[in-house]
Amino acid sequence: MSLPMPWPRVMVIDDSETDLLLAEIWLQRSGVAAEVVTCQRADLALTALCQCAESGGALPTLLLLDINMPGMGGFAFLDAKAALPDAALRTLPVVMLSSSPDEEEHQRALSHPAVLDFVVKPASPAVFQALAQRLSQA
Amino acid sequence: MSASFGWRTSLRSPGPTDPVGSWWALGVGFLVLAWVSILLSRQPGSVASLWLANAWAIAWLSTRVQGSQGRGVQLAFALAAVALANLLANLAAGDALPETLVFLPANVLEVAVGAWLLSGGRAWRMLQQGPRAFMSGLWRGALMPAVVGTVLGALAFSSTSALPWQDVAQTWFEGDLIGNVVTLPLAICVLTIPRAELLRVWVRPGTLALLLLCTAATLVAGAWLPMPFAYMAVPLLAAASLSPFPVLALATFVTALTVGLATALGWFVPPPISASWESLFINLPLVLTLLPVLMLGISIEDQRRQRAELQSSLQQLSRAHEGLQAFARMASHDLREPVNTIASFSQLLQQDEAGRLAPRSAQFLTHVQEAAMRMRRLLDSLLDHARLDRDATEPVTLVPLDDVLNQALDSLAARVRETGLQVQRQALPQVLGRRSLLVLLFQNLLSRAMKAGLAGEPPRVAVQVLLTPGRLIISVRDHGLALPPDVLAEGELDASMALCRHAVEVHGGSMWLDADVAEGSRVCIALPQNHEFAAEATMESHP
């Protein structure tokens, strides 16, 4: 899977407001994303994606998804997304975000077919540039 | 037999309404035991007597008369009850009053001495604190009272009768000693263990069978076999090993009572081959036979209790440990978020306000950022420590060190790119170890080398491995800032080196700093390797 650079539209899903703000700033400053949409709840993000697909709107090119969230967590979101009828939504690529370097979480995330990569927070322009480089090579 | 431990928990405070602890129990118990003893001693065949009553009173007094308030009064009442019961028992057996009064002071004083020597919780401790406390309890509550009673009794009797005092003393001492030794443990069981627990271990088929076996062995061996006491000990030895102590105490008591009864009734008339039953020194060898059995029983009981205690503290410890690990994981995970926020926003501030900030303020912001970074590294090593404890139980396998080094480099990929780390490596062998710990070890050594890199040039690291029979030596050489020579000393360790040392120690290895290095440092690690596996590993990696 290779993504066009810069990524036209990235959706960041994270319960932490500060993390969302930072992700938005870093993604734009590092020049890897043209447009950034943020969402503080995984279930709402899923609904928004479904509505967008139904109305024929422009879907995000990539999802940045936090693992630890109250309510629907990152892995629950992945499972729900994989069960959607719309093929475009099912295959929408995801990069997982975690706040700690946990090897088990890492492996579990990468074993998911839609997950392309795994990033340990805090993100920074360098981290996103490295990520963009990895994804364009993949 | 672990089910028998239930009674220990409720032992300390016998209930005030417990009927065996009442004044009536003291008096009636004494009366019955004294009356049985007197009847036995009056039988035609009996020379040796068995005096069971005093030990009951000693046990009662030493477990019931407690606390400083009104203690003297209680003691006086109890001794008066003992004296009265003694008197009644003798009268019931048909003795005249003056005769009876002769023995009264000796018996009452014996009880008082025994109760005093066993006071202060010593009676309770006899059953609870192993063979030493048990032996000491018998010394204080059985032997010493018997000596006191014998001396006083013999003096009193010889002043009023024609019998030589030595004969009286010997009979008294033997009968008193065997009575005390077998009655005292049983009486303390009855007085300190809740009745329901006692009945649970006593009233069951196994205990009944044991008591029948004890009686049968005693009668058969006593009537027909030479050295009969050795045979009497056999069922008791079985009880000592297999049953809870209250069962053994009961069986010992029954055995001694059977000997007394059979002797008194003349069933042991055919003289055994070793000595005549009519001769003296019958009870002394019996005491010496029963004592080791009791000691064995109490030792095994003590072992059982200690094993159970050890087991439960181990469980507690492991629960506490698991809790601590879970806490460390949670803490390092949750604390990262605020630290990340501090680091990120101060970085943003520094970027956005670069031209506007006074140089001093920019410097302050740098301090904030550095502190946040340091905090994050500390949290990472906290997480690593928690993980390391978990991985320490991972089995030792044959691990390809090349894979380990690759995995460590992968996990540090971002920083390796950032710093331009150059790793000089050879083909590495397979070694015996715990994979995740070895990865952790290399991660920390490489990360330290990157941290120590000199400004302006990419850090260089050389990893070398020497596999000798029985030992693997890993050396990691860098050319950056040298580690202080005492970096591995206790108290000087930073989090990362502490982690390395922990990982090495879990492997049973050692870690040191090569002192003969001109620039940079060389950290050496030796890990033990099993002989055959090491040879195999060498062959596989260098075919």
Interface residues (C-beta under 8 A of the other chain):
Chain A: S16 T18 D19 L22 I25 R29 N68 S99 S100 P101 D102 E103 K121 P122 A123 S124 A126 V127 A130
Chain B: S332 H333 R336 E337 N340 T341 A343 S344 F345 Q347 L348 Q351 L379 D380 L383 R387 S411 A414 R417 E418 S436
